[in-house]
Every structure is written in structure tokens, then in C-alpha cells.
């Protein structure tokens, strides 16, 4: 048995020697640091910025009320009215749910074509819970697509919530890149 241990030890030693080890080469670092030369009156030292400026975004807007036209970037949005229902295009909702239905107008007030989509909308309640747009908004349902400058589109966006949900705020995030913020509209409390 001792012979086997010696063989294993010899094998491991041979393996370590075969792998070898490389010794890093040393670099010679000069001990003298060159002294700066005088700057002539015509040459000025370059001042580097001490901080990087943050990208500019539009300031957050306070939530608007139903019926108010709100702009962000190249988009203007108006919630023309809010209703509730328990029925969808697919039939009645499950027990304990209602649809908050928002009649929405989106306008392109910019210079480029703007995309729109019902899934750019969500709502948040007073407790911070978020609800995405329902696929079962009643007709005329907001479609998706693009609108040219000066054009507008209108349709219903719906959110499935529990009756009595407090402090609902609808949030629209336009898909414009520059100078846009979320548009927020106060919807109030869902009826019991």
C-alpha cells in the first residue's frame, strides 16, 4: 500500500513540474520623474471638467384632471371621460372585479410620427399597486399604430380593478425619446 502512495505522490509531483510556473518579468521603473517645463504665456493649461452633466429630461408634471389636455414631448393626451362596467367584449368579469373605462384622445403635436398603443397605459392606486391596460376594453377600443404630426386618435382604455379601489391615477408613457415625461391623470376612486 505504501508503494501506491509513493506512486500517487510521484505522479502529482511530475504533473506539477510538467505544468511549470511562469515567473513574471520585472519592469524597470525610472526613479526620476521628469519635471514639467514652464508654460509660455501663449499656452494655457487645459481644465478638465470635474463632473459629467446629467442628461436633461423634462420635469415631472403634476397629475391632471379628467377633461384636461396634457402635453409631454410630441404628444398631447386628454381623458374625455371615465365610466365603469362589469361587462367586457368577452362577457361579464369575474365576481369582485370592475372595469374602469377611460375615453382617451392622443394627439401628435410634434414633428415626427408617433407610436401609440393601449399598453403604454397603466393605472396606479393609492397603495402603489399598478394595473396594466385590459385587453377587454369596450368598443370603440383604443388600437395601436402611428399618427403623423397634426393627427389624433381616440378610443377606450380599460383597467380591471376591485370595487372601491382608492386613488386611481392613469399613467401614459409616450414613446418619444427626447424631452418627454409620463402623463398622469387623476381618475379618483373606483365605485363600490
Protein Blocks (a to p, Z undefined) as FASTA:
>chain_A
ZZmmmmmmmmmmmmmmmnopaddddddddfbdcddddddfkbccddddfbdcdddddddd
ddddehiacdehjbccddfbdcddfbdfkbpcdehiacdddddddddfbfbdcdddfklp
ccddfkopacdddfkbccdddddddddehiacdddddddddehiahiacddddfbfbhpa
cddddebjadZZ
